[in-house]
Amino acid sequence: MTATFIRPPRVLVVDDDEGIRGLIDATLSTMGCQVTCEADGRLGLARLDEGTWDAVLLDLNLPGMNGFKVLEAIRDRYPVEKLPVIMITGQDDSETRFEALRLRANDFLSKPLHPAELLARMNTVLSMRIAQQELEERVAELGRMNELKDLLVNYCIHDMRGPLSSARGFVELAMERAADPAAPEHRHLARALGAIDMVVRMASDVIEVTKMEEGRLTPALEDVDAGGIVRARVELFEGLASSRRVTLGVVVEEGLTPVRADVHLLERILDNLTTNALKHTPPGGRVTLRAARAPEGASVVLAVEDTGEGIPQAWLGRIFDKFTQVEARRLGFAHDTGLGLTFCRMAAEAQGARLWVESEEGRGSRFSLEVPLAAVRPEALDRRMAVAA
């Protein structure tokens, strides 16, 4: 059965035999093809620059520049899926066919040509080519839609920040005017303030994940006191931990060598991991932030441990994936596996660090971030990580 094409396929025929060119033209015209013929390999190659072609029928035994040379030149310019080439040959030996396949021909036709076989082969090749073009068009359209989506998201997030800033200001004002800091109303306001800050962080995660995916976010690496950053996180989250009745502890090894990192990204990673740990640790539980030199001595490992619900083993390998959260929620798994953790992984990799998780259901989780020392060359750490992997 002959395929139905959206537009007439353009076919280039390169053959020095006028009779064969006429036969091919007459046969392919019956299936709606626009056929252009050339008797010389060089003229055939020149024709390829004239618009878009859907297939080439190429004689092997051409004068001057033989079919193998022409095929090689075609493949230098067009991959197999972009321009199918069917070789026409009177030689039916395996060596000839092997060489044509090595040069990435799509199919063969043997002389003398039979119109029924020619139609069948061309119908198959052209159907695949048109399907490939439709796929490319759909991919391009999806790309345009994705760009539009990112633009709209960025606009929305930008517009959100104004009202959120106003809401934060009003909450802070109400907290200042609260008569008793120990009153329930004061605690409620503190939680509202924390919720506003969480929305702001989530919005920032969306923007920065997009930037990192597009290669538009370049870390500002400098020598950083990792232990100091960990201690600062504990001070920052003491209020949230207290409101959730979770003990927040810190263990920092003395005399840590500075690490090479982006301060802003490092703080954001630890903020996300600490917020996550506090959210999934029940009252009476414990969250501990740690900083210690790695056993190999080339890096510092920062860790956020909790005694919370833990993560099912089936999800450990996917916990940092961008769209895992949607599937997890559909299956009733409540752990945060969305853009927050995706941001953490991408932000770690962007500055030459490594992030991983260990967990046991019902006993808690440990997220570890390995950051290279300031004095260690990044390629040395890369080699060590490759060996560990």
Summary of the structure (lengths in Angstrom):
residues: 389
radius of gyration: 32.1
end to end distance: 52.8
largest distance: 101.4
contacts: 1166
relative contact order: 0.07
helix: 52%
strand: 18%
